[in-house]
């Protein structure tokens, strides 16, 4: 009798023990992975570009940092993958784009802004230039630093690669013309309408991407504020890299540009409470 009772107790212990371990395992698996899985289930906004987008130099800031405050980050992850000194060409050839492309999933977004570093030498010095234009022409060069051969494409070609790969992953590409430099001619900010701004628009149109003419949006705000205030508030020593106030002005222009795009799904993630503030900041301070 005692032996049977002992067997019954052992069997009962085994049943409840196995059941308890199973329940614990399920519970532990969920709680251990939920934070990461939950974060990755959210769509992600990837931002790519140069130092006007991502800049950690003291006293300076790129617009890809403050832009996060205008989106609902409970519903959207934001990753600023821009890298200072890069052009459309070197962002691709250095493998930076490959890292972004590998992380893309359906429902994500890519904001892309290049052009400031796409000029200069093709194979010497920093050797980061792309060919001018939006065509299919190429030029083979031998890199002075390494002796390696490279086929260089046009600025528009590199932009179209980013767009095509973004769309292939089920994500949404949004092309931006480069923010203007603090360069004035006869009371007007120098535009990029005849070069990188134009080619960015052409690449977006050819590849079926959204386009925001950020160059024009920001230039208008600069002109309304005037050259003295622009220099004092938005720039330090050079005419390209912005202060935190300048970065925020550029970020506001990006968000308003996205808001005004027709049927752009990224606009649905803009914080509703920020729209009134954005509309106010769209008007430059009076002189």
Buried (B, 14 or more C-beta within 10 A) or exposed (E): EEEEEEEEEEEEEEEEEEEEEEEEEEEEEEEEEEEEEEEEEBBBBBBBBBBBBBBEEEEBBBBBBBBBBBBEBEEBBBBBBBBBEBBBBBBBBEEBBEEBBEBBEEBBBBBBBBBBBBBEEBBEEEBBBBBBBBBEEEEEBEEEEEEEEBEBBBBBBBBBBBBBBBBEBEBBBBBBBBBBBBEBEEEEBBBBBEBBBBBBBBBBEEBEBBBBBBBBBBBBBBBBBBBEBBBEBBBBEEBBBBBBBBBBBBBBBBBBBBBEBEEBEBBEBBBEEBBEEBEEBBEBEEE
